[in-house]
Amino acid sequence: MTVTIKDIARMAGVSHTTVSRALNDSPLIHEETKRKIRAIADRLDYTPNYSAKSLVLARSYHIGLFFSTLSKGTSSNFFHETVKGVHGAVNSKYHLIVNAIDDYDGNFAAVTRKTFDGVIVMSQSDQDESFIRYVAERSIPLVVLNRNPEHLSPVHVLADDRAGVLRVVEHLIVQGHSRIAIIEGKQTFKSSEARKEGYLQALRQYGIETDPGLHIVGGYTLEGGYHAMKELLRKDPLPTAVFCSSDEMAVGAMKAIAENGLTVPGDISVAGFDDDVFSAFLSPALTTVKRPVETISRIGAEKLLSEIERGTPSKETVFVETELVVRESVGKIDR
């Protein structure tokens, strides 16, 4: 026998509308009533009928999570942490649908208020802006993660990448390094720009002259980091330290250094960004900046769900702090 909302309503002595709102955690229902209704639903092993709910409440119960791309420059760890954070907030209330914006080839007609109750964009590039504008113009509840296109979206949640890189490059300088190279990320990604800005700001603050010959693009991939480091190893004199704009590129760079008969940190210090799951288990363990992608994603999803329930948009920008994680890959040198 299938248990319905009407069965729960009859046992609780309330209307089926009250049951529906209580099970959707509506602020209009008293907490004691919610607990009573949830207890009855659990006892009856009630399973929501999303199709019926969609018809009654004019909702799809779909949340769209859109990445700029899933084929180029999106690491598996970044993808996992984003989905984990969003899913932790959405849980069983909505179906989570993951897409890549570049798969749409500019035709977003399938994205409507009927297909998605809300949209989260994990924005990696300003090339996303046509999609963000499309969603906003159709009044679909929207939260943008990782970037802050203020004129397009009312709610943004992002890490302060620039400040995080400033701290890690400052750490390199304090350890005595002044010839510091950077392996940059994907050039069209805003995160690449912010991290390079942090690197340059640190050099300026300590009066260190910038050498454009030490700025090499790695594209946020292992192979990119490896080949970028190979290019840096042809420089004379060599850099004494390298900041890599992602931990994946740092791994590639460390392999190139070892193949050249040099050691980390004995000959060249290496620092990264992200604090990927493997970074603490490298040899030497990688000094890096922890960017709390899961936290950013969870907060963004919570903001979106709140907007959907209220039915009115809010406007705010939330910055989530990064953290310098000092390990073994950075050594001290004499000035």
Residue pairs with C-beta under 8 A, 6 or more apart in sequence:
3 41
3 44
3 45
3 46
3 47
4 49
5 16
5 19
5 20
5 23
6 16
7 44
7 46
8 16
8 19
8 37
8 40
8 41
8 44
8 46
9 15
9 16
9 18
9 19
11 40
11 44
12 18
12 19
12 33
12 36
12 37
12 40
14 33
14 37
18 29
18 33
18 37
19 37
20 53
20 56
20 57
21 28
21 29
22 29
22 33
22 34
22 37
22 38
23 37
23 38
23 41
23 48
24 93
24 309
25 34
25 93
25 309
26 309
27 309
40 46
48 92
50 61
50 95
53 59
53 61
54 60
54 61
59 117
60 114
60 115
60 116
60 117
61 93
61 94
61 95
61 117
62 94
62 95
62 96
62 97
62 115
62 116
62 117
63 86
63 90
63 94
63 95
63 96
63 97
63 116
63 117
63 118
63 119
63 120
63 301
63 304
64 97
64 99
64 111
64 115
64 116
64 118
64 119
64 120
65 82
65 83
65 86
65 96
65 97
65 98
65 99
65 120
65 122
66 98
66 99
66 100
66 101
66 119
66 120
66 121
66 122
66 131
67 74
67 79
67 82
67 98
67 99
67 100
67 101
67 122
67 124
68 74
68 100
68 101
68 102
68 122
68 123
68 124
68 125
68 127
68 128
68 189
69 100
69 101
69 102
69 124
70 79
70 100
70 103
71 100
71 102
72 186
73 124
73 185
73 186
73 189
73 219
73 220
73 221
74 124
75 220
75 246
75 248
75 274
75 276
77 274
77 276
77 277
78 274
78 293
81 293
81 294
81 297
82 122
82 145
82 293
82 294
82 297
83 96
83 98
83 297
84 294
84 297
85 293
85 294
85 295
85 296
85 297
85 298
85 299
85 300
85 301
86 96
86 120
86 297
86 298
86 300
86 301
87 96
88 294
88 298
88 301
89 298
89 301
89 302
89 305
90 96
90 301
90 305
93 305
94 117
94 305
97 116
101 121
101 128
101 131
102 127
104 110
104 111
104 131
106 130
108 131
108 134
108 135
111 119
111 131
111 134
111 135
111 138
111 140
112 138
112 140
113 138
113 139
113 140
116 140
117 141
117 308
118 140
118 141
118 142
118 143
118 304
118 305
118 307
118 308
119 135
119 140
119 141
119 142
119 143
119 304
120 142
120 143
120 144
120 145
120 297
120 300
120 301
120 304
121 128
121 131
121 132
121 135
121 142
121 143
121 144
121 145
121 153
122 145
122 146
122 297
123 132
123 144
123 145
123 146
123 147
123 149
123 190
124 146
124 147
124 186
124 189
124 190
124 191
125 186
125 188
125 189
125 190
126 147
126 149
126 188
126 190
127 188
128 147
128 149
129 149
129 152
132 142
132 144
132 149
132 152
132 153
133 152
135 142
136 142
136 152
136 153
141 304
141 307
141 308
141 313
142 153
142 154
142 155
142 304
143 153
143 155
143 156
143 157
143 300
143 301
143 303
143 304
143 307
144 152
144 153
144 155
144 156
144 157
144 300
145 156
145 157
145 158
145 296
145 297
145 300
146 158
146 159
146 190
146 191
146 296
147 156
147 158
147 190
148 156
148 158
148 317
149 156
150 156
150 317
154 313
154 314
154 315
154 316
155 300
155 303
155 304
155 307
155 313
155 314
155 315
155 316
155 317
155 318
156 316
156 317
156 318
157 296
157 297
157 299
157 300
157 303
157 317
157 318
157 320
158 296
158 317
158 318
158 319
158 320
159 291
159 292
159 293
159 296
159 319
159 320
159 321
159 322
160 319
160 320
160 321
160 322
161 191
161 194
161 195
161 198
161 273
161 291
161 322
162 194
162 195
162 197
162 198
162 201
163 198
163 321
163 322
164 195
164 198
164 273
164 289
164 291
164 322
164 323
164 324
165 194
165 195
165 196
165 197
165 198
165 199
165 202
165 243
165 245
165 273
165 289
166 198
166 199
166 201
166 202
166 205
167 289
167 322
167 324
168 243
168 271
168 273
168 287
168 288
168 289
168 324
169 180
169 198
169 199
169 202
169 203
169 243
169 271
170 202
170 205
170 206
171 271
171 287
171 324
171 326
171 330
172 180
172 241
172 243
172 269
172 271
172 330
173 180
173 202
173 203
173 206
173 208
175 241
175 269
175 330
175 331
175 332
175 333
176 332
176 333
176 334
176 335
177 240
177 241
177 269
177 333
178 208
178 240
178 335
179 211
179 214
179 237
179 238
179 239
179 240
179 241
180 199
180 203
180 208
180 214
180 239
180 240
180 241
180 242
180 243
181 214
181 215
181 216
181 232
181 235
181 239
181 241
181 242
181 243
182 196
182 199
182 214
182 215
182 216
182 242
182 243
182 244
182 245
183 216
183 217
183 218
183 224
183 225
183 228
183 229
183 232
183 242
183 243
183 244
183 245
183 249
183 250
183 253
184 192
184 195
184 196
184 215
184 216
184 217
184 218
184 245
185 191
185 192
185 195
185 217
185 218
185 219
185 220
185 245
185 246
185 249
186 192
186 219
186 220
187 217
187 219
189 220
191 245
192 220
192 245
195 245
195 273
196 215
196 245
199 243
200 210
203 209
203 210
204 210
213 235
214 232
214 235
214 239
216 228
216 229
216 231
216 232
217 224
217 228
218 224
218 225
218 227
218 228
218 244
218 245
218 246
218 249
218 252
218 253
219 249
220 245
220 246
220 248
220 249
221 248
221 249
221 252
222 248
222 249
222 251
222 252
223 252
224 249
224 252
225 244
225 246
225 248
225 249
225 250
225 251
225 252
225 253
225 256
226 252
226 253
226 255
226 256
227 252
227 256
228 249
228 252
228 253
229 242
229 252
229 253
229 254
229 255
229 256
229 257
230 256
232 238
232 239
232 242
233 256
233 257
233 260
233 262
238 267
238 268
239 268
240 268
240 269
240 333
241 268
241 269
241 270
241 271
241 330
242 253
242 268
242 269
242 270
242 271
243 271
243 272
243 273
244 250
244 253
244 270
244 271
244 272
244 273
245 272
245 273
246 272
246 273
246 274
247 272
247 273
247 274
247 275
247 276
247 278
247 279
247 286
247 288
248 274
248 276
249 272
250 270
250 271
250 272
250 279
250 286
250 288
250 329
251 278
251 282
251 286
253 270
254 264
254 270
254 282
254 286
254 329
257 263
257 264
257 267
257 268
257 270
258 264
262 268
264 270
264 284
264 329
265 284
265 328
265 329
265 330
265 331
266 331
269 287
269 329
269 330
269 331
270 286
270 287
270 329
270 330
271 286
271 287
271 288
271 289
271 329
271 330
272 279
272 286
272 287
272 288
272 289
273 288
273 289
273 291
274 288
274 289
274 290
274 291
274 293
275 288
275 289
275 290
275 291
275 323
275 325
276 288
279 285
279 286
279 288
279 325
279 327
280 286
280 327
282 329
284 327
284 328
284 329
285 327
285 328
285 329
286 327
286 329
287 325
287 326
287 327
287 328
287 329
287 330
288 325
288 327
289 322
289 323
289 324
289 325
290 322
290 323
290 324
290 325
291 322
292 320
292 321
292 322
292 323
295 320
296 320
299 318
299 320
303 314
303 316
303 318
306 314
307 313
307 314
